[in-house]
Amino acid sequence: MSTISVASGWQHILAEAVAEAQTLPPEWCFEIVAAETVDGALKLSAAYVSGDVPLDDHLPADRKIPHPYRAMLRIQEAAWAKSLVTCEVCGREGRLIGAGQDARVRCVRHEDVVDIEQWEEKRAAMRAMFETEEESVEHFRQDYGKGVDMMRHLQTAVEQDSGEPDLTSKH
Protein backbone atom coordinates (compact mmCIF):
# COMPACT_ATOMS: atom_id res chain seq x y z
CA MET A 1 0.00 0.00 0.00
CA SER A 2 1.26 3.46 -0.83
CA THR A 3 1.83 6.10 1.84
CA ILE A 4 -0.90 8.73 1.83
CA SER A 5 -0.61 11.93 3.80
CA VAL A 6 -3.54 13.92 5.19
CA ALA A 7 -3.76 16.53 7.93
CA SER A 8 -4.04 15.35 11.55
CA GLY A 9 -7.76 16.01 11.84
CA TRP A 10 -8.61 13.85 8.84
CA GLN A 11 -6.37 10.88 9.58
CA HIS A 12 -9.25 8.92 11.14
CA ILE A 13 -11.35 9.50 8.00
CA LEU A 14 -8.56 8.11 5.82
CA ALA A 15 -8.09 5.17 8.20
CA GLU A 16 -11.82 4.33 7.98
CA ALA A 17 -11.70 4.47 4.18
CA VAL A 18 -8.63 2.22 4.06
CA ALA A 19 -10.28 -0.23 6.46
CA GLU A 20 -13.38 -0.39 4.28
CA ALA A 21 -11.24 -0.88 1.16
CA GLN A 22 -9.53 -3.85 2.83
CA THR A 23 -12.90 -5.60 3.23
CA LEU A 24 -13.52 -5.63 -0.53
CA PRO A 25 -12.90 -8.78 -2.60
CA PRO A 26 -9.15 -9.37 -3.09
CA GLU A 27 -9.58 -9.98 -6.83
CA TRP A 28 -10.55 -6.33 -7.23
CA CYS A 29 -7.04 -5.27 -6.09
CA PHE A 30 -8.73 -2.21 -4.61
CA GLU A 31 -6.33 0.33 -3.10
CA ILE A 32 -6.71 3.93 -2.03
CA VAL A 33 -3.75 5.61 -3.70
CA ALA A 34 -4.10 9.35 -3.11
CA ALA A 35 -5.79 12.01 -1.01
CA GLU A 36 -6.07 15.70 -1.69
CA THR A 37 -8.06 18.70 -0.55
CA VAL A 38 -10.46 19.97 -3.19
CA ASP A 39 -12.69 22.95 -2.40
CA GLY A 40 -12.00 22.41 1.30
CA ALA A 41 -13.04 18.74 1.36
CA LEU A 42 -11.11 15.47 1.30
CA LYS A 43 -11.01 13.76 -2.09
CA LEU A 44 -9.74 10.17 -2.20
CA SER A 45 -8.59 8.37 -5.34
CA ALA A 46 -8.43 4.62 -5.74
CA ALA A 47 -6.95 2.08 -8.12
CA TYR A 48 -8.71 -1.21 -8.83
CA VAL A 49 -9.22 -3.92 -11.43
CA SER A 50 -12.70 -3.67 -12.84
CA GLY A 51 -12.57 -5.71 -16.02
CA ASP A 52 -15.89 -4.29 -17.08
CA VAL A 53 -18.27 -1.39 -16.64
CA PRO A 54 -21.36 -1.86 -14.45
CA LEU A 55 -24.28 -2.07 -16.88
CA ASP A 56 -26.97 -2.72 -14.31
CA ASP A 57 -27.46 0.87 -13.13
CA HIS A 58 -31.08 0.69 -14.28
CA LEU A 59 -31.81 -2.03 -11.72
CA PRO A 60 -32.95 -1.39 -8.13
CA ALA A 61 -30.11 -1.19 -5.60
CA ASP A 62 -30.84 -4.64 -4.13
CA ARG A 63 -30.44 -6.32 -7.55
CA LYS A 64 -27.18 -4.67 -8.63
CA ILE A 65 -24.04 -6.79 -8.78
CA PRO A 66 -21.19 -5.61 -6.51
CA HIS A 67 -18.63 -3.67 -8.51
CA PRO A 68 -15.36 -1.91 -7.57
CA TYR A 69 -16.48 1.32 -9.23
CA ARG A 70 -19.52 1.50 -6.95
CA ALA A 71 -17.32 0.68 -3.95
CA MET A 72 -14.97 3.51 -4.93
CA LEU A 73 -17.86 5.98 -5.20
CA ARG A 74 -19.28 4.87 -1.83
CA ILE A 75 -15.89 5.24 -0.08
CA GLN A 76 -15.16 8.59 -1.76
CA GLU A 77 -18.57 10.02 -0.91
CA ALA A 78 -18.39 8.90 2.72
CA ALA A 79 -14.92 10.43 3.20
CA TRP A 80 -15.97 13.64 1.42
CA ALA A 81 -19.11 14.02 3.58
CA LYS A 82 -17.21 13.37 6.84
CA SER A 83 -14.46 15.82 5.88
CA LEU A 84 -16.99 18.62 5.34
CA VAL A 85 -17.97 18.50 9.02
CA THR A 86 -14.57 17.62 10.54
CA CYS A 87 -11.86 20.17 11.39
CA GLU A 88 -8.83 19.36 9.25
CA VAL A 89 -6.53 20.57 12.04
CA CYS A 90 -7.79 18.64 15.07
CA GLY A 91 -10.65 16.33 14.05
CA ARG A 92 -13.34 18.08 16.09
CA GLU A 93 -16.66 19.10 14.60
CA GLY A 94 -16.05 21.82 12.01
CA ARG A 95 -17.64 23.80 9.25
CA LEU A 96 -16.67 24.92 5.77
CA ILE A 97 -15.04 28.35 5.71
CA GLY A 98 -14.37 30.24 2.49
CA ALA A 99 -14.81 29.01 -1.07
CA GLY A 100 -12.76 27.66 -3.95
CA GLN A 101 -9.04 27.38 -3.26
CA ASP A 102 -9.43 29.28 0.02
CA ALA A 103 -12.04 26.84 1.32
CA ARG A 104 -11.16 24.90 4.46
CA VAL A 105 -12.99 23.01 7.21
CA ARG A 106 -12.24 24.27 10.69
CA CYS A 107 -13.63 24.17 14.20
CA VAL A 108 -14.12 27.36 16.20
CA ARG A 109 -10.71 26.92 17.83
CA HIS A 110 -8.82 26.66 14.51
CA GLU A 111 -10.86 28.84 12.15
CA ASP A 112 -7.92 31.24 11.75
CA VAL A 113 -5.50 28.50 10.62
CA VAL A 114 -5.15 28.97 6.88
CA ASP A 115 -2.07 26.95 5.95
CA ILE A 116 -2.40 23.53 7.59
CA GLU A 117 1.10 22.37 6.57
CA GLN A 118 2.76 25.41 8.13
CA TRP A 119 0.66 25.03 11.29
CA GLU A 120 1.56 21.34 11.66
CA GLU A 121 5.28 22.14 11.20
CA LYS A 122 5.12 24.69 14.02
CA ARG A 123 3.21 22.22 16.19
CA ALA A 124 5.81 19.50 15.56
CA ALA A 125 8.62 21.92 16.40
CA MET A 126 6.92 22.80 19.69
CA ARG A 127 6.48 19.10 20.54
CA ALA A 128 10.20 18.59 19.98
CA MET A 129 11.00 21.31 22.56
CA PHE A 130 9.29 19.45 25.44
CA GLU A 131 9.33 15.83 26.53
CA THR A 132 5.73 15.82 27.72
CA GLU A 133 2.52 17.82 27.43
CA GLU A 134 2.89 18.78 31.09
CA GLU A 135 6.27 20.41 30.36
CA SER A 136 4.78 22.52 27.57
CA VAL A 137 1.88 23.60 29.82
CA GLU A 138 4.35 24.51 32.59
CA HIS A 139 6.37 26.55 30.09
CA PHE A 140 3.20 28.36 29.04
CA ARG A 141 2.28 29.01 32.70
CA GLN A 142 5.74 30.50 33.36
CA ASP A 143 5.36 32.87 30.42
CA TYR A 144 1.68 33.75 30.71
CA GLY A 145 0.46 32.35 34.02
CA LYS A 146 0.23 35.68 35.85
CA GLY A 147 -1.82 37.14 33.01
CA VAL A 148 -4.16 34.14 32.98
CA ASP A 149 -4.58 34.33 36.76
CA MET A 150 -5.32 38.06 36.51
CA MET A 151 -7.95 37.45 33.80
CA ARG A 152 -9.63 34.80 35.95
CA HIS A 153 -9.62 37.16 38.92
CA LEU A 154 -11.17 39.97 36.84
CA GLN A 155 -13.79 37.59 35.44
CA THR A 156 -14.73 36.46 38.95
CA ALA A 157 -14.96 40.09 40.11
CA VAL A 158 -17.28 40.97 37.19
CA GLU A 159 -19.50 37.95 37.93
CA GLN A 160 -19.70 38.84 41.63
CA ASP A 161 -20.45 42.48 40.82
CA SER A 162 -23.36 41.66 38.56
CA GLY A 163 -24.54 38.60 40.44
CA GLU A 164 -24.66 36.65 37.16
CA PRO A 165 -21.97 34.93 35.10
CA ASP A 166 -20.78 36.83 32.03
CA LEU A 167 -22.33 34.82 29.18
CA THR A 168 -20.62 36.89 26.48
CA SER A 169 -17.20 35.60 27.46
CA LYS A 170 -15.82 32.72 25.39
CA HIS A 171 -13.90 31.31 28.37
Backbone torsions as a table, in degrees:
resi	resn	phi	psi	omega
1	MET	NA	139.5	179.7
2	SER	-76.5	157.8	178.2
3	THR	-85.4	126.5	-179.2
4	ILE	-119.7	133.1	-177.2
5	SER	-111.3	128.6	172.0
6	VAL	-134.3	163.7	179.3
7	ALA	-63.7	158.6	-176.3
8	SER	-51.3	-44.4	-175.4
9	GLY	-68.2	-19.7	-178.6
10	TRP	-105.7	3.0	-178.1
11	GLN	-61.1	-37.2	179.4
12	HIS	-67.8	-30.7	177.6
13	ILE	-67.6	-44.5	177.3
14	LEU	-62.9	-42.5	-179.9
15	ALA	-61.6	-40.6	177.9
16	GLU	-64.0	-41.1	179.8
17	ALA	-65.6	-42.5	178.4
18	VAL	-63.9	-42.0	178.7
19	ALA	-61.8	-41.7	178.3
20	GLU	-66.3	-40.2	179.0
21	ALA	-61.2	-34.0	-179.1
22	GLN	-71.6	-15.9	178.6
23	THR	-86.6	-7.3	-177.9
24	LEU	-77.1	159.1	-178.7
25	PRO	-55.1	133.4	-177.1
26	PRO	-60.2	-29.4	-179.1
27	GLU	-67.6	-15.0	176.2
28	TRP	-77.1	-18.9	-177.6
29	CYS	50.8	42.4	-174.9
30	PHE	-77.0	127.6	179.8
31	GLU	-146.1	132.2	173.0
32	ILE	-78.4	123.1	-171.6
33	VAL	-112.1	-17.2	-177.6
34	ALA	-156.9	154.9	175.1
35	ALA	-140.6	139.0	177.6
36	GLU	-148.3	163.5	176.7
37	THR	-99.3	121.7	179.3
38	VAL	-126.2	120.4	-178.3
39	ASP	52.1	38.2	176.2
40	GLY	86.5	-8.7	-176.9
41	ALA	-111.9	161.9	179.7
42	LEU	-82.8	126.1	176.9
43	LYS	-117.7	120.6	178.5
44	LEU	-100.3	147.1	174.3
45	SER	-122.3	146.7	-177.6
46	ALA	-133.3	154.9	172.9
47	ALA	-116.5	143.2	-179.4
48	TYR	-162.1	165.1	175.6
49	VAL	-101.9	116.6	-178.0
50	SER	-103.5	-40.1	179.5
51	GLY	73.9	-23.3	-179.9
52	ASP	-158.2	177.1	177.9
53	VAL	-110.3	136.0	179.6
54	PRO	-66.4	119.5	-178.0
55	LEU	-105.3	9.1	-177.0
56	ASP	-105.8	27.0	-179.6
57	ASP	-62.5	-22.8	179.9
58	HIS	-75.4	-14.2	-178.2
59	LEU	-81.7	158.2	174.1
60	PRO	-64.1	156.4	-174.2
61	ALA	-55.7	-37.2	-177.7
62	ASP	-73.3	-10.1	-179.6
63	ARG	-107.9	-2.5	-179.4
64	LYS	-76.4	145.5	178.1
65	ILE	-82.0	137.0	177.3
66	PRO	-57.0	138.8	-177.7
67	HIS	-145.5	142.5	-178.5
68	PRO	-62.1	-30.6	178.6
69	TYR	-63.4	-43.5	178.1
70	ARG	-65.4	-38.3	177.8
71	ALA	-62.5	-42.5	179.0
72	MET	-61.1	-46.1	179.8
73	LEU	-61.5	-42.5	-179.4
74	ARG	-62.5	-45.5	-179.3
75	ILE	-66.9	-44.0	178.4
76	GLN	-60.3	-47.6	-177.1
77	GLU	-65.1	-38.7	178.9
78	ALA	-65.1	-45.6	179.5
79	ALA	-64.1	-43.2	179.8
80	TRP	-60.2	-47.6	-178.2
81	ALA	-63.9	-43.2	179.4
82	LYS	-64.6	-38.9	-177.7
83	SER	-67.4	-27.4	-179.6
84	LEU	-72.1	-12.5	179.2
85	VAL	-124.3	15.1	-177.6
86	THR	-125.1	125.2	179.0
87	CYS	-60.1	125.6	-179.6
88	GLU	-65.7	-26.0	-177.0
89	VAL	-78.5	-49.9	-170.2
90	CYS	-122.3	-14.6	179.8
91	GLY	91.4	-1.1	176.6
92	ARG	-75.4	173.9	177.1
93	GLU	-61.1	133.1	-178.2
94	GLY	-137.9	-178.6	178.2
95	ARG	-142.1	158.8	-179.7
96	LEU	-74.1	128.1	178.4
97	ILE	-120.0	133.6	178.1
98	GLY	80.0	-172.0	-179.3
99	ALA	-148.4	160.5	178.0
100	GLY	62.1	-135.4	-178.1
101	GLN	-70.1	-19.9	178.1
102	ASP	-88.7	-2.9	-177.9
103	ALA	-68.7	142.9	178.4
104	ARG	-158.3	155.1	178.2
105	VAL	-108.2	122.3	-176.3
106	ARG	-139.6	153.1	171.2
107	CYS	-86.3	176.5	-179.6
108	VAL	-60.6	-39.2	-176.8
109	ARG	-66.4	-31.6	-174.2
110	HIS	-116.1	18.2	-176.0
111	GLU	-63.3	-20.5	179.3
112	ASP	-88.0	-6.9	178.5
113	VAL	-77.0	115.1	-178.5
114	VAL	-97.4	-50.8	-177.3
115	ASP	-99.0	101.4	-175.5
116	ILE	-64.5	-38.2	-179.3
117	GLU	-63.6	-45.2	179.0
118	GLN	-64.2	-40.4	179.2
119	TRP	-63.9	-43.6	-179.3
120	GLU	-67.3	-34.0	176.2
121	GLU	-63.8	-44.1	177.7
122	LYS	-62.9	-41.6	179.4
123	ARG	-62.8	-43.0	179.2
124	ALA	-65.0	-38.4	178.4
125	ALA	-65.1	-39.1	178.0
126	MET	-66.6	-38.4	178.7
127	ARG	-63.3	-34.6	-179.0
128	ALA	-69.6	-23.8	-178.9
129	MET	-72.2	-28.3	-173.6
130	PHE	-125.5	144.1	179.3
131	GLU	-71.6	-38.3	-176.2
132	THR	-133.8	166.5	176.0
133	GLU	-62.9	-36.3	-179.4
134	GLU	-62.7	-38.2	177.9
135	GLU	-63.9	-41.2	-179.5
136	SER	-67.9	-37.5	177.4
137	VAL	-65.6	-42.2	178.5
138	GLU	-62.2	-40.2	176.5
139	HIS	-61.1	-44.1	177.8
140	PHE	-61.0	-45.6	-179.4
141	ARG	-61.0	-37.3	178.8
142	GLN	-64.9	-39.9	-178.6
143	ASP	-77.6	-40.8	-170.6
144	TYR	-124.0	0.9	-174.8
145	GLY	-54.9	-45.2	-178.9
146	LYS	-62.9	-38.0	178.3
147	GLY	-66.7	-40.6	178.4
148	VAL	-65.1	-44.3	178.7
149	ASP	-61.2	-40.4	179.6
150	MET	-64.6	-42.1	179.2
151	MET	-62.9	-42.1	178.0
152	ARG	-62.8	-42.1	179.2
153	HIS	-61.8	-45.6	179.0
154	LEU	-63.5	-40.8	178.8
155	GLN	-61.4	-44.8	178.9
156	THR	-62.1	-41.6	179.6
157	ALA	-63.1	-41.2	179.1
158	VAL	-64.5	-43.4	-179.7
159	GLU	-63.9	-40.6	179.8
160	GLN	-69.4	-36.2	179.1
161	ASP	-62.5	-45.1	-175.7
162	SER	-88.8	-16.9	-178.7
163	GLY	81.8	-5.1	-180.0
164	GLU	-131.9	149.5	175.9
165	PRO	-66.9	148.9	179.4
166	ASP	-79.1	103.7	-176.5
167	LEU	-79.4	-11.2	179.2
168	THR	-82.6	-14.1	180.0
169	SER	-74.9	141.9	178.3
170	LYS	-84.1	-9.3	-175.6
171	HIS	-110.4	NA	NA
